[in-house]
């Protein structure tokens, strides 16, 4: 059936199946199409044969993770594992490294370590530092594509970015808070690390929208907590003790429990409105008991998975993604709809 459909001999089909020589590219393509149409090969075996017959070579992809733990890390790793499983039949090997700090020099050293292992494409989330941007530009010159995820490096030569529209998510947070507090209310904005573009964009969007809603910038106090529970708890507690009239807290970082514990310590649970991001299991509990009012979600799984898909398609298929990248969506969650996430 395959031979008849492709208009060739059974011997030619056998040569294609076994990746033997003396078959023209045009004939090979006809046979591969017939194999797929007749269902002669299972889908994964068809793709493997097609990859081998097209002359594609095995590739190595690297992933560099920030020193973030909890829900972010588990979801990113789940996305990476999904890509690894999907690519088993496509000769793709995925190597991962994790930073222990936010220091740019460590990022550069880990990139070099991945390069020494022969990676041909890189997915990463790092601070937006000049030395890191320069390194990405260097990789671009060497034809090694880089995809950023979660926090972009917009001034670098990266191929594309996968993540939320953080500027917009910050504006949404402002919209929510503006509906919950008096017009002259005082707001504390806690961000993780302003060296990360994503955190910076969230804060910028938040401040921008609050200004449009006639809240003065002097009403918003900003602190950095570096996504650390103890730092978050200590800084927020100190601020609230000195500013007991605070009406709302915008948590643009991940140590939400540190914030809610500080609010409980001063006896203001349920009085101070709290808006945060993401929907870890711990955040669901805080929503359920009224410690947090709203959270704004993003698809972190896709941020682990999609960069590897783009890199594989770019290197093995020559398919170039749009430079603007992919937005992983925005949803507003409260205690009444969190079971959907």
Backbone as numpy.savetxt, mean C-alpha at the origin, in Angstrom:
# Nx Ny Nz CAx CAy CAz Cx Cy Cz
-7.54 -32.91 -32.34 -8.36 -31.69 -32.34 -7.50 -30.43 -32.34
-6.47 -30.43 -31.51 -5.59 -29.26 -31.45 -4.89 -29.06 -32.79
-4.38 -30.16 -33.35 -3.67 -30.07 -34.63 -4.60 -29.56 -35.72
-5.82 -30.11 -35.78 -6.78 -29.68 -36.81 -7.13 -28.21 -36.65
-7.38 -27.79 -35.40 -7.77 -26.39 -35.17 -6.65 -25.43 -35.54
-5.40 -25.84 -35.28 -4.25 -24.97 -35.58 -3.77 -25.12 -37.02
-4.26 -26.15 -37.71 -3.85 -26.37 -39.10 -2.42 -26.86 -39.21
-1.99 -27.71 -38.26 -0.63 -28.24 -38.27 -0.69 -29.75 -38.01
0.46 -30.40 -38.05 0.52 -31.84 -37.77 0.55 -32.07 -36.27
0.23 -33.32 -35.86 0.31 -33.67 -34.46 1.75 -33.59 -33.95
2.70 -33.83 -34.85 4.11 -33.71 -34.47 4.47 -32.28 -34.09
3.90 -31.31 -34.80 4.16 -29.90 -34.48 3.57 -29.55 -33.12
2.36 -30.07 -32.84 1.76 -29.84 -31.53 2.66 -30.40 -30.44
3.20 -31.58 -30.68 4.09 -32.21 -29.70 5.33 -31.35 -29.47
5.88 -30.77 -30.54 7.07 -29.93 -30.39 6.76 -28.68 -29.57
5.58 -28.10 -29.77 5.19 -26.92 -29.00 4.99 -27.28 -27.52
4.31 -28.40 -27.28 4.05 -28.83 -25.90 5.34 -29.06 -25.13
6.35 -29.51 -25.82 7.62 -29.83 -25.16 8.69 -28.76 -25.40
8.25 -27.60 -25.93 9.16 -26.46 -26.14 10.39 -26.84 -26.97
10.16 -27.62 -28.02 11.27 -27.98 -28.90 11.44 -26.93 -29.98
12.56 -27.00 -30.67 12.89 -26.02 -31.71 12.20 -26.37 -33.02
12.53 -25.57 -34.07 12.02 -25.76 -35.43 10.51 -25.54 -35.52
10.02 -24.56 -34.74 8.63 -24.12 -34.85 8.64 -22.61 -34.94
8.06 -22.06 -35.99 8.06 -20.60 -36.16 7.19 -19.94 -35.10
7.46 -18.68 -34.76 6.64 -17.98 -33.76 5.17 -17.93 -34.14
4.89 -17.77 -35.44 3.49 -17.68 -35.89 2.77 -19.00 -35.68
3.44 -20.11 -36.02 2.84 -21.44 -35.84 2.69 -21.74 -34.34
3.71 -21.41 -33.55 3.64 -21.64 -32.12 2.45 -20.91 -31.50
2.23 -19.66 -31.93 1.12 -18.88 -31.40 -0.21 -19.53 -31.76
-0.35 -20.06 -32.99 -1.59 -20.73 -33.40 -1.84 -21.98 -32.57
-0.79 -22.73 -32.31 -0.93 -23.95 -31.51 -1.32 -23.60 -30.07
-0.68 -22.57 -29.49 -1.00 -22.19 -28.13 -2.45 -21.73 -28.02
-2.92 -21.01 -29.01 -4.32 -20.57 -29.02 -5.25 -21.77 -29.10
-4.91 -22.75 -29.96 -5.74 -23.95 -30.08 -5.74 -24.75 -28.78
-4.61 -24.82 -28.13 -4.53 -25.53 -26.85 -5.46 -24.91 -25.83
-5.49 -23.59 -25.80 -6.35 -22.91 -24.85 -7.82 -23.08 -25.20
-8.14 -22.95 -26.51 -9.54 -23.05 -26.94 -10.13 -24.43 -26.70
-9.32 -25.46 -26.88 -9.83 -26.83 -26.72 -9.80 -27.29 -25.27
-9.13 -26.52 -24.40 -9.02 -26.94 -23.01 -8.08 -28.11 -22.82
-7.18 -28.31 -23.78 -6.26 -29.45 -23.71 -5.35 -29.35 -22.49
-4.95 -28.09 -22.16 -4.11 -27.87 -20.98 -4.90 -27.16 -19.90
-4.70 -27.51 -18.62 -5.27 -26.70 -17.53 -4.75 -25.28 -17.65
-5.50 -24.33 -17.12 -5.14 -22.92 -17.28 -3.74 -22.61 -16.81
-3.36 -23.10 -15.61 -2.04 -22.76 -15.08 -0.94 -23.37 -15.94
-1.19 -24.58 -16.50 -0.17 -25.21 -17.34 -0.06 -24.48 -18.67
-1.21 -23.99 -19.18 -1.18 -23.22 -20.42 -0.32 -21.97 -20.25
-0.53 -21.25 -19.15 0.24 -20.03 -18.92 1.72 -20.34 -18.77
2.04 -21.45 -18.10 3.44 -21.82 -17.93 4.08 -22.12 -19.29
3.38 -22.91 -20.12 3.90 -23.23 -21.45 4.03 -21.99 -22.31
3.04 -21.13 -22.21 3.06 -19.91 -23.00 4.23 -19.03 -22.59
4.47 -18.94 -21.27 5.58 -18.13 -20.78 6.91 -18.69 -21.27
7.06 -20.02 -21.17 8.30 -20.65 -21.60 8.51 -20.50 -23.09
7.43 -20.70 -23.87 7.57 -20.64 -25.32 7.81 -19.24 -25.83
7.41 -18.23 -25.03 7.63 -16.86 -25.47 9.05 -16.39 -25.20
9.83 -17.22 -24.54 11.22 -16.86 -24.28 11.43 -16.03 -23.05
10.37 -15.84 -22.20 10.52 -15.06 -20.97 11.45 -15.78 -20.01
12.20 -15.02 -19.27 13.14 -15.60 -18.31 12.62 -15.38 -16.90
13.07 -16.18 -15.94 12.66 -15.98 -14.55 13.06 -14.59 -14.06
12.27 -14.02 -13.16 12.59 -12.71 -12.61 12.51 -12.75 -11.09
13.24 -11.83 -10.46 13.20 -11.65 -9.01 12.66 -10.25 -8.72
11.70 -10.19 -7.81 11.13 -8.92 -7.38 11.44 -8.73 -5.90
11.76 -7.51 -5.52 12.03 -7.19 -4.12 10.93 -6.33 -3.52
10.69 -6.52 -2.23 9.74 -5.69 -1.48 10.46 -5.17 -0.24
10.41 -3.86 -0.04 11.00 -3.24 1.14 9.89 -2.64 1.99
9.72 -3.17 3.21 8.65 -2.74 4.10 9.17 -1.74 5.13
8.32 -0.81 5.57 8.72 0.09 6.67 8.65 -0.66 8.00
9.08 -0.02 9.05 9.10 -0.67 10.37 7.76 -0.51 11.08
6.69 -0.81 10.37 5.34 -0.69 10.92 4.81 -2.08 11.23
4.13 -2.21 12.35 3.64 -3.50 12.79 2.11 -3.54 12.72
1.52 -4.53 13.38 0.08 -4.60 13.52 -0.65 -4.87 12.22
-1.83 -4.23 12.09 -2.74 -4.46 10.97 -2.08 -4.16 9.63
-1.32 -3.06 9.57 -0.67 -2.71 8.31 0.25 -3.84 7.85
1.11 -4.30 8.71 2.08 -5.33 8.34 1.41 -6.63 7.93
0.40 -7.05 8.70 -0.25 -8.33 8.40 -0.98 -8.27 7.06
-1.62 -7.14 6.75 -2.33 -7.02 5.48 -1.38 -6.91 4.29
-0.29 -6.16 4.45 0.71 -6.07 3.38 1.30 -7.45 3.09
1.65 -8.19 4.15 2.23 -9.52 3.95 1.22 -10.46 3.32
-0.05 -10.31 3.66 -1.09 -11.14 3.04 -1.17 -10.86 1.54
-1.04 -9.59 1.16 -1.03 -9.24 -0.27 0.18 -9.80 -0.99
1.34 -9.73 -0.34 2.57 -10.27 -0.94 2.45 -11.78 -1.13
1.91 -12.48 -0.14 1.77 -13.93 -0.24 0.78 -14.31 -1.34
-0.27 -13.50 -1.51 -1.24 -13.77 -2.58 -0.55 -13.65 -3.94
0.31 -12.63 -4.11 1.05 -12.48 -5.36 2.02 -13.64 -5.55
2.70 -14.03 -4.48 3.66 -15.14 -4.57 2.95 -16.43 -5.03
1.79 -16.69 -4.47 1.03 -17.88 -4.87 0.57 -17.79 -6.32
0.09 -16.63 -6.70 -0.41 -16.44 -8.07 0.70 -16.58 -9.11
1.92 -16.19 -8.73 3.03 -16.19 -9.69 3.84 -17.49 -9.69
3.38 -18.49 -8.96 4.15 -19.74 -8.88 4.45 -20.33 -10.26
3.52 -20.18 -11.19 3.69 -20.77 -12.52 4.31 -19.79 -13.52
4.77 -18.65 -13.05 5.29 -17.63 -13.97 6.76 -17.31 -13.73
7.46 -18.19 -13.03 8.90 -18.03 -12.82 9.25 -16.70 -12.15
8.43 -16.32 -11.14 8.66 -15.07 -10.40 9.03 -15.40 -8.96
10.16 -14.89 -8.51 10.59 -15.05 -7.12 10.47 -13.71 -6.41
9.93 -13.71 -5.20 9.72 -12.47 -4.44 10.55 -12.50 -3.16
11.40 -11.49 -2.99 12.24 -11.36 -1.80 11.78 -10.16 -0.99
11.77 -10.28 0.33 11.32 -9.18 1.18 12.38 -8.79 2.20
12.40 -7.49 2.54 13.23 -6.95 3.60 12.36 -5.98 4.41
12.66 -5.85 5.71 11.92 -4.94 6.57 12.86 -3.99 7.29
12.53 -2.70 7.25 13.32 -1.71 7.98 13.06 -1.84 9.47
14.05 -1.49 10.25 13.91 -1.45 11.71 13.74 -0.01 12.21
14.05 0.96 11.36 13.95 2.37 11.72 13.36 3.14 10.54
13.20 4.46 10.70 12.79 5.35 9.60 13.99 6.10 9.02
15.18 5.66 9.33 16.40 6.35 8.89 16.66 6.05 7.42
16.78 7.06 6.57 16.99 6.83 5.13 18.20 5.96 4.81
19.27 6.07 5.59 20.47 5.28 5.31 20.17 3.78 5.39
19.32 3.40 6.33 18.95 1.97 6.42 18.19 1.54 5.17
17.31 2.41 4.68 16.57 2.11 3.45 17.54 1.85 2.29
18.54 2.72 2.16 19.52 2.58 1.07 20.30 1.27 1.20
20.67 0.92 2.41 21.43 -0.31 2.62 20.59 -1.55 2.28
19.31 -1.53 2.63 18.46 -2.67 2.34 18.14 -2.77 0.85
18.01 -1.63 0.18 17.84 -1.66 -1.27 19.06 -2.30 -1.92
20.25 -1.89 -1.48 21.48 -2.47 -2.03 21.56 -3.98 -1.75
21.08 -4.39 -0.58 21.09 -5.82 -0.25 20.17 -6.59 -1.20
19.00 -6.04 -1.49 18.09 -6.69 -2.43 18.69 -6.73 -3.82
19.36 -5.65 -4.21 20.01 -5.61 -5.54 21.11 -6.66 -5.63
21.83 -6.87 -4.54 22.91 -7.87 -4.53 22.37 -9.28 -4.72
21.07 -9.46 -4.43 20.43 -10.77 -4.61 19.80 -10.91 -5.99
19.98 -9.88 -6.82 19.57 -9.99 -8.21 18.16 -9.56 -8.54
17.54 -8.72 -7.70 16.18 -8.30 -8.03 16.19 -7.44 -9.29
15.10 -7.54 -10.07 14.95 -6.75 -11.30 13.83 -5.74 -11.21
13.11 -5.73 -10.09 12.05 -4.77 -9.84 11.86 -4.63 -8.35
11.38 -3.46 -7.89 11.31 -3.20 -6.45 10.00 -2.51 -6.08
9.36 -3.01 -5.02 8.18 -2.39 -4.42 8.57 -1.91 -3.03
8.23 -0.65 -2.68 8.67 -0.14 -1.38 7.77 0.94 -0.82
7.88 1.10 0.51 7.23 2.18 1.24 8.28 2.78 2.17
8.68 4.02 1.92 9.78 4.63 2.67 9.51 6.11 2.94
10.32 6.73 3.81 10.24 8.19 3.96 10.57 8.88 2.64
10.03 10.08 2.48 10.29 10.88 1.28 11.54 11.72 1.52
12.70 11.08 1.34 13.98 11.74 1.60 14.75 11.93 0.29
15.52 13.02 0.16 16.27 13.27 -1.08 17.19 12.11 -1.47
17.85 11.49 -0.50 18.77 10.39 -0.83 18.02 9.18 -1.38
16.82 8.96 -0.88 16.03 7.82 -1.37 15.50 8.13 -2.77
15.05 9.36 -2.99 14.62 9.75 -4.33 15.75 9.59 -5.34
16.95 9.98 -4.93 18.11 9.86 -5.82 18.40 8.39 -6.14
18.22 7.52 -5.15 18.44 6.09 -5.36 17.44 5.52 -6.34
16.18 5.94 -6.22 15.16 5.46 -7.16 15.47 5.94 -8.57
15.93 7.17 -8.69 16.32 7.69 -10.01 17.48 6.89 -10.59
18.40 6.50 -9.73 19.53 5.67 -10.16 19.04 4.31 -10.67
18.08 3.72 -9.96 17.53 2.44 -10.41 16.79 2.59 -11.73
16.10 3.71 -11.90 15.41 3.96 -13.16 16.39 3.99 -14.32
17.55 4.63 -14.11 18.57 4.68 -15.15 19.11 3.29 -15.49
19.08 2.41 -14.50 19.56 1.04 -14.70 18.45 0.10 -15.20
17.28 0.69 -15.53 16.15 -0.08 -16.05 15.58 -1.04 -15.00
15.66 -0.66 -13.73 15.05 -1.45 -12.65 13.83 -0.66 -12.17
12.63 -1.12 -12.52 11.42 -0.36 -12.16 11.13 -0.41 -10.67
10.57 0.68 -10.16 10.21 0.79 -8.74 8.75 1.22 -8.64
7.98 0.52 -7.81 6.60 0.90 -7.53 6.50 1.23 -6.03
5.99 2.40 -5.71 5.80 2.78 -4.31 4.39 2.39 -3.87
4.26 2.07 -2.58 2.93 1.76 -2.05 2.74 2.44 -0.70
1.51 2.75 -0.38 1.09 3.39 0.87 1.56 4.83 1.01
2.86 5.08 0.85 3.38 6.44 0.92 4.25 6.68 -0.31
3.89 7.66 -1.10 4.51 7.86 -2.41 5.84 8.61 -2.31
6.63 8.51 -3.39 7.83 9.32 -3.61 7.60 10.07 -4.92
6.74 11.09 -4.91 6.29 11.72 -6.16 7.39 12.42 -6.94
8.49 12.79 -6.28 9.57 13.49 -6.98 10.65 12.54 -7.49
10.41 11.25 -7.37 11.39 10.26 -7.84 10.99 9.72 -9.20
11.82 8.85 -9.75 11.52 8.23 -11.03 10.78 6.92 -10.90
9.99 6.78 -9.85 9.24 5.54 -9.65 8.27 5.31 -10.82
7.93 4.04 -11.04 7.07 3.66 -12.16 5.64 4.09 -11.92
5.12 3.81 -10.72 3.75 4.20 -10.35 3.59 4.06 -8.84
2.43 4.44 -8.34 2.14 4.41 -6.90 0.83 3.68 -6.66
0.80 2.84 -5.61 -0.42 2.14 -5.22 -0.77 2.57 -3.79
-1.91 3.20 -3.62 -2.30 3.63 -2.28 -3.54 4.49 -2.33
-3.94 4.92 -1.18 -5.11 5.77 -1.05 -4.80 7.19 -1.51
-5.84 7.94 -1.86 -5.70 9.37 -2.07 -5.70 10.00 -0.67
-4.50 10.14 -0.09 -4.39 10.55 1.31 -4.82 11.99 1.54
-4.61 12.83 0.55 -5.07 14.21 0.65 -6.59 14.24 0.80
-7.26 13.43 0.00 -8.72 13.37 0.06 -9.20 12.76 1.37
-8.50 11.71 1.85 -8.93 11.09 3.11 -8.77 12.06 4.27
-7.76 12.93 4.23 -7.61 13.96 5.25 -8.75 14.97 5.20
-9.18 15.32 3.99 -10.31 16.24 3.83 -11.59 15.62 4.37
-11.76 14.32 4.15 -12.95 13.64 4.67 -12.95 13.66 6.20
-11.78 13.44 6.80 -11.68 13.50 8.25 -12.08 14.88 8.76
-11.65 15.92 8.07 -12.02 17.28 8.47 -13.52 17.50 8.36
-14.10 16.98 7.30 -15.55 17.12 7.11 -16.31 16.47 8.28
-15.87 15.30 8.69 -16.52 14.60 9.79 -16.38 15.37 11.10
-15.17 15.81 11.39 -14.93 16.52 12.65 -15.70 17.83 12.69
-15.77 18.51 11.56 -16.46 19.81 11.53 -17.93 19.69 11.89
-18.51 18.51 11.65 -19.93 18.29 11.95 -20.15 17.90 13.42
-19.06 17.63 14.13 -19.17 17.07 15.48 -18.77 18.03 16.59
-18.19 19.19 16.25 -17.67 20.08 17.30 -18.14 21.51 17.05
-18.06 22.37 18.06 -18.42 23.78 17.88 -17.47 24.46 16.88
-17.95 25.52 16.29 -17.17 26.24 15.27 -15.85 26.74 15.82
-15.77 27.06 17.10 -14.53 27.55 17.70 -13.83 26.45 18.50
-14.17 25.21 18.25 -13.59 24.10 18.99 -12.10 23.92 18.72
-11.42 23.33 19.70 -9.98 23.08 19.58 -9.75 21.64 19.15
-8.79 21.43 18.23 -8.54 20.11 17.65 -7.07 19.75 17.79
-6.81 18.50 18.15 -5.45 17.97 18.17 -5.31 17.00 16.98
-4.31 17.22 16.15 -4.04 16.33 15.01 -2.74 15.59 15.29
-2.82 14.25 15.41 -1.65 13.43 15.69 -1.28 12.65 14.43
-0.09 12.93 13.89 0.37 12.23 12.69 1.52 11.31 13.06
1.74 10.29 12.23 2.80 9.34 12.51 4.18 9.93 12.31
4.50 10.24 11.06 5.84 10.75 10.73 5.72 11.58 9.46
5.95 12.87 9.56 5.77 13.77 8.42 6.84 13.60 7.35
7.82 12.73 7.59 8.77 12.41 6.53 8.16 11.44 5.52
7.04 10.81 5.90 6.31 9.95 4.96 5.28 10.80 4.22
5.31 10.74 2.90 4.44 11.57 2.09 2.96 11.34 2.40
2.59 10.07 2.67 1.18 9.78 2.96 0.69 10.51 4.19
1.49 10.53 5.25 1.10 11.23 6.48 1.02 12.74 6.23
1.97 13.22 5.47 1.99 14.65 5.16 0.76 15.07 4.36
0.37 14.23 3.39 -0.78 14.54 2.56 -2.09 14.49 3.36
-2.20 13.54 4.27 -3.39 13.49 5.12 -3.54 14.78 5.91
-2.45 15.21 6.54 -2.51 16.42 7.35 -2.82 17.64 6.49
-2.19 17.72 5.32 -2.42 18.86 4.43 -3.89 18.93 3.99
-4.45 17.76 3.63 -5.85 17.74 3.24 -6.77 18.13 4.39
-6.43 17.66 5.59 -7.22 17.97 6.78 -7.22 19.47 7.07
-6.04 20.06 7.10 -5.92 21.49 7.39 -6.59 22.33 6.30
-6.43 21.90 5.06 -7.02 22.63 3.94 -8.54 22.68 4.06
-9.16 21.52 4.32 -10.62 21.48 4.39 -11.13 22.21 5.63
-10.43 22.10 6.75 -10.86 22.82 7.94 -10.85 24.32 7.69
-9.84 24.77 6.95 -9.79 26.19 6.60 -10.97 26.60 5.73
-11.32 25.77 4.77 -12.48 26.05 3.91 -13.78 26.11 4.72
-13.81 25.37 5.83 -15.01 25.34 6.68 -14.96 26.41 7.78
-14.04 27.37 7.61 -13.92 28.53 8.50 -13.39 28.20 9.88
-12.62 27.13 9.99 -11.87 26.87 11.21 -10.49 27.49 11.05
-10.06 28.26 12.03 -8.77 28.92 11.95 -7.66 27.91 12.23
-6.53 28.10 11.56 -5.40 27.18 11.74 -4.91 27.15 13.19
-5.11 28.24 13.92 -4.68 28.29 15.32 -5.50 27.35 16.20
-6.64 26.87 15.70 -7.47 25.93 16.46 -6.94 24.49 16.37
-5.97 24.26 15.47 -5.47 22.91 15.24 -4.02 22.82 15.70
-3.76 21.94 16.65 -2.39 21.70 17.13 -1.92 20.36 16.58
-0.70 20.33 16.02 -0.18 19.13 15.37 0.98 18.54 16.18
0.94 17.21 16.37 2.07 16.50 17.00 2.44 15.29 16.13
3.70 14.87 16.21 4.16 13.64 15.57 4.36 12.59 16.65
3.86 11.37 16.40 3.97 10.31 17.41 4.73 9.09 16.90
5.12 9.09 15.64 5.95 8.02 15.06 5.33 6.63 15.21
3.98 6.60 15.20 3.25 5.33 15.25 3.63 4.47 16.46
4.01 5.10 17.54 4.45 4.39 18.73 3.42 4.59 19.85
3.00 3.49 20.47 1.95 3.56 21.49 2.35 4.46 22.65
3.54 4.25 23.21 3.95 5.01 24.39 4.10 6.49 24.09
4.71 6.80 22.92 4.87 8.22 22.55 3.50 8.85 22.34
2.60 8.12 21.67 1.26 8.63 21.42 0.54 8.91 22.74
0.56 7.95 23.62 -0.12 8.11 24.91 0.45 9.31 25.68
1.76 9.37 25.78 2.40 10.43 26.57 2.12 11.81 25.99
2.28 11.98 24.68 2.11 13.30 24.06 0.66 13.76 24.11
-0.26 12.84 23.85 -1.68 13.23 23.86 -2.15 13.52 25.28
-1.72 12.70 26.24 -2.09 12.96 27.64 -1.59 14.32 28.10
-0.33 14.62 27.77 0.24 15.92 28.17 -0.52 17.07 27.54
-0.87 16.94 26.28 -1.60 18.02 25.61 -2.98 18.21 26.22
-3.69 17.10 26.46 -5.05 17.20 27.00 -5.05 17.76 28.42
-4.03 17.43 29.21 -3.94 17.97 30.57 -3.73 19.48 30.54
-3.00 19.96 29.54 -2.74 21.40 29.40 -3.83 22.11 28.63
-4.65 21.36 27.89 -5.71 21.96 27.07 -7.00 21.16 27.27
-7.60 21.22 28.45 -8.78 20.40 28.76 -10.01 20.75 27.92
-9.98 21.91 27.25 -11.12 22.31 26.43 -11.09 21.70 25.03
-10.14 20.79 24.74 -10.04 20.15 23.43 -11.32 19.40 23.10
-11.81 19.59 21.86 -13.08 18.99 21.45 -12.92 17.74 20.59
-11.80 17.62 19.85 -11.65 16.49 18.93 -10.18 16.17 18.71
-9.94 14.91 18.37 -8.59 14.46 18.02 -8.65 13.77 16.66
-7.80 14.19 15.74 -7.66 13.53 14.45 -6.41 12.67 14.51
-6.61 11.35 14.46 -5.50 10.40 14.52 -5.08 10.01 13.11
-4.08 10.70 12.57 -3.58 10.38 11.23 -2.40 9.43 11.33
-2.37 8.62 12.36 -1.34 7.59 12.52 -2.00 6.31 13.00
-1.19 5.32 13.39 -1.75 3.99 13.65 -1.87 3.64 15.14
-1.32 4.42 16.04 -1.36 4.06 17.46 -2.61 4.63 18.12
-3.75 4.17 17.62 -5.04 4.72 18.07 -5.29 4.39 19.54
-4.91 3.18 19.97 -5.14 2.78 21.36 -4.42 3.69 22.35
-3.24 4.18 21.96 -2.52 5.12 22.82 -3.31 6.40 23.02
-4.00 6.83 21.96 -4.83 8.03 22.03 -6.04 7.80 22.92
-6.77 6.71 22.68 -8.00 6.48 23.46 -7.69 6.24 24.94
-6.54 5.65 25.22 -6.16 5.42 26.62 -5.87 6.75 27.32
-5.23 7.68 26.60 -4.96 9.00 27.18 -6.26 9.74 27.47
-7.23 9.62 26.54 -8.54 10.27 26.74 -9.25 9.67 27.95
-9.17 8.35 28.11 -9.79 7.70 29.27 -9.12 8.14 30.57
-7.81 8.32 30.52 -7.06 8.70 31.72 -7.55 10.02 32.31
-7.91 10.96 31.44 -8.40 12.26 31.94 -9.93 12.28 32.06
-10.57 11.11 31.89 -12.01 11.01 32.10 -12.86 11.68 31.04
-12.36 11.73 29.77 -13.09 12.41 28.71 -13.59 11.45 27.62
-13.61 10.15 27.91 -14.14 9.21 26.91 -15.58 9.57 26.57
-15.88 9.62 25.26 -17.22 9.97 24.81 -17.46 11.45 24.70
-16.59 12.26 25.28 -16.73 13.72 25.19 -15.87 14.28 24.07
-14.66 13.75 23.94 -13.76 14.20 22.88 -13.99 13.32 21.66
-14.33 13.92 20.55 -14.57 13.17 19.31 -13.22 12.69 18.75
-13.16 11.43 18.29 -11.93 10.86 17.75 -12.19 10.26 16.38
-11.44 10.72 15.39 -11.49 10.20 14.02 -10.12 9.60 13.71
-10.10 8.37 13.17 -8.81 7.73 12.86 -8.86 7.09 11.47
-7.84 6.30 11.17 -7.75 5.62 9.88 -7.56 4.12 10.08
-8.02 3.36 9.08 -7.86 1.90 9.00 -8.79 1.18 9.98
-8.89 -0.13 9.80 -9.90 -0.88 10.55 -9.33 -2.20 11.06
-8.28 -2.10 11.86 -7.73 -3.28 12.53 -8.75 -3.81 13.53
-8.55 -5.04 13.99 -9.46 -5.63 14.96 -9.52 -4.78 16.23
-8.38 -4.22 16.63 -8.37 -3.37 17.83 -9.20 -2.12 17.62
-9.20 -1.59 16.38 -10.00 -0.40 16.08 -11.49 -0.73 16.13
-11.85 -1.91 15.68 -13.26 -2.33 15.76 -13.75 -2.33 17.20
-12.91 -2.82 18.11 -13.29 -2.84 19.53 -13.47 -1.42 20.06
-12.61 -0.50 19.60 -12.70 0.89 20.05 -13.94 1.57 19.48
-14.32 1.20 18.27 -15.56 1.70 17.69 -16.76 1.17 18.48
-16.70 -0.12 18.80 -17.80 -0.78 19.48 -18.07 -0.20 20.86
-16.99 0.13 21.59 -17.21 0.64 22.96 -17.30 2.17 23.02
-17.32 2.81 21.85 -17.52 4.25 21.82 -16.27 5.09 22.03
-15.09 4.45 22.07 -13.85 5.22 22.25 -13.48 5.99 20.99
-13.83 5.44 19.82 -13.58 6.07 18.53 -14.92 6.30 17.84
-15.07 7.45 17.19 -16.34 7.77 16.53 -16.39 7.25 15.09
-15.34 7.51 14.31 -15.29 7.07 12.92 -13.86 6.65 12.57
-13.76 5.73 11.62 -12.45 5.44 11.03 -12.60 5.47 9.52
-11.54 5.87 8.84 -11.54 5.98 7.38 -10.61 4.89 6.84
-11.14 3.98 6.07 -10.38 2.79 5.69 -9.68 2.93 4.35
-8.74 2.00 4.14 -8.07 1.84 2.85 -7.82 0.35 2.65
-7.58 -0.07 1.42 -7.34 -1.48 1.11 -5.84 -1.76 1.17
-5.35 -2.11 2.35 -3.91 -2.33 2.52 -3.47 -3.61 1.83
-4.33 -4.60 1.77 -4.01 -5.84 1.07 -3.56 -5.54 -0.36
-4.30 -4.70 -1.06 -3.97 -4.36 -2.45 -2.63 -3.64 -2.55
-2.26 -2.92 -1.49 -0.98 -2.21 -1.51 0.19 -3.18 -1.44
-0.04 -4.37 -0.88 0.99 -5.40 -0.91 0.98 -6.19 -2.20
-0.20 -6.42 -2.72 -0.40 -7.28 -3.90 -0.16 -6.57 -5.23
-0.81 -5.42 -5.43 -0.84 -4.79 -6.75 0.52 -4.33 -7.27
1.43 -3.80 -6.43 2.74 -3.42 -6.97 3.48 -4.58 -7.63
3.35 -5.78 -7.06 4.03 -6.95 -7.62 3.40 -7.37 -8.94
2.08 -7.20 -9.06 1.41 -7.47 -10.34 1.93 -6.52 -11.41
2.00 -5.24 -11.08 2.49 -4.25 -12.04 3.94 -4.54 -12.46
4.78 -4.86 -11.48 6.18 -5.13 -11.78 6.32 -6.36 -12.66
5.58 -7.41 -12.35 5.64 -8.63 -13.16 5.17 -8.37 -14.60
4.08 -7.63 -14.75 3.56 -7.34 -16.09 4.50 -6.44 -16.87
5.16 -5.53 -16.16 6.11 -4.63 -16.82 7.33 -5.40 -17.32
7.86 -6.28 -16.48 9.10 -6.98 -16.82 8.89 -8.16 -17.75
7.77 -8.86 -17.63 7.56 -10.05 -18.46 6.65 -9.82 -19.65
5.84 -8.77 -19.59 4.91 -8.52 -20.69 5.14 -7.18 -21.38
6.00 -6.33 -20.77 6.23 -5.01 -21.35 5.06 -4.07 -21.19
4.19 -4.34 -20.21 3.00 -3.52 -19.99 3.30 -2.45 -18.95
3.17 -1.18 -19.33 3.49 -0.07 -18.44 2.25 0.48 -17.77
2.20 0.55 -16.43 1.02 1.09 -15.74 0.99 2.61 -15.84
-0.16 3.19 -15.55 -0.28 4.64 -15.54 0.56 5.21 -14.40
1.30 6.31 -14.65 2.14 6.89 -13.59 1.36 7.31 -12.36
0.09 7.71 -12.55 -0.71 8.17 -11.42 -1.05 7.04 -10.45
-0.94 5.80 -10.92 -1.13 4.66 -10.04 -2.58 4.31 -9.80
-2.81 3.55 -8.74 -4.13 3.02 -8.41 -4.51 3.47 -7.02
-5.70 4.06 -6.88 -6.22 4.43 -5.56 -6.95 3.23 -4.98
-6.65 2.91 -3.73 -7.24 1.72 -3.12 -8.51 2.01 -2.33
-9.19 3.10 -2.65 -10.52 3.34 -2.11 -10.55 4.00 -0.75
-11.71 4.61 -0.44 -11.94 5.28 0.84 -13.35 4.93 1.32
-13.46 4.47 2.56 -14.76 4.20 3.17 -14.78 4.79 4.57
-15.95 5.22 5.00 -16.12 5.76 6.35 -16.84 4.70 7.19
-16.24 4.30 8.31 -16.77 3.23 9.13 -17.11 3.77 10.53
-18.27 3.35 11.05 -18.64 3.64 12.44 -19.03 2.32 13.11
-19.53 2.38 14.30 -19.86 1.15 15.03 -20.96 0.35 14.36
-21.75 1.00 13.50 -22.91 0.33 12.92 -22.65 -0.38 11.60
-21.50 -0.13 10.96 -21.21 -0.84 9.70 -19.84 -1.50 9.69
-19.20 -1.65 10.84 -17.84 -2.19 10.86 -17.82 -3.69 10.57
-18.95 -4.39 10.73 -18.94 -5.83 10.48 -18.72 -6.15 9.00
-18.86 -5.16 8.12 -18.63 -5.39 6.70 -17.16 -5.38 6.35
-16.27 -5.09 7.32 -14.85 -4.93 7.03 -14.02 -5.85 7.92
